[in-house]
Amino acid sequence: GKQKVKTKHSKEIISLIANHTSDFQNVGNVYYAQKDYANAAKAWETFISFNDASYLGKQKPSLADSILADINYNIGYMYYITKDNKKSFNGFANAIKKGFDKPEVFDLLKYQSQFIVSDFIDKKDYDGANKFLDTATSDFPKVGLFWVFKGIVVESKDNIDAALPIYQKAAEVDPDLSLAQFHVGRYYTNKAINLMNSDENMNLNDEELSKIINPYCEQALPYLKKAVELDKENNNPDAQRLLRWVEDRLSK
């Protein structure tokens, strides 16, 4: 194999770097004090990158996970302020992986993910969205919102039938997530509405129609009820609208 070329001063250079890694943390702190948040984040990223710098050999710093968790959170927060959504998401994700467990980090992670996914969908970059969400659902399988977003991407690209198992997964991993309940309920309601409006059922009377569409309404009902019940701030008027329609159909 190729021989490694070592310069006359490579040992000194490595020692010099090893002795000054913490300078990057200090530089980041200075930038932060000056409210230059993007450069603060970059300096801190450089500082923690030395933790994986194999070229430093035995002089490599060995930062505890708790310190790496805090610094990654701070990096995520700097990018949150500067609205760099992807870098912010990665900072918060890395903090969680290192053991950062304050509940607000998950709220921030979810908040950032909305902008990232919306951006992918706006650009019709479904492959990019799927790649991002495959990683997100793999790293954080219990965050139902990431499964909901994956369902929305699959539905946008293909159809709601392909998305149903993903919405069901969201409702399974996070039963208290109103959106997950809503999308499963919406699936069954759509089935009922499509059957009601189909040419072959146009001439049926109400009783005959009910026999065909009520089974779907009955499947939709518990999901829509739960979606409305969990939606404390009434963020989703569609859930209430579909619930009213389903209850009305079942009363006929």
Disulfide bonds with the S-S distance in Angstrom:
none
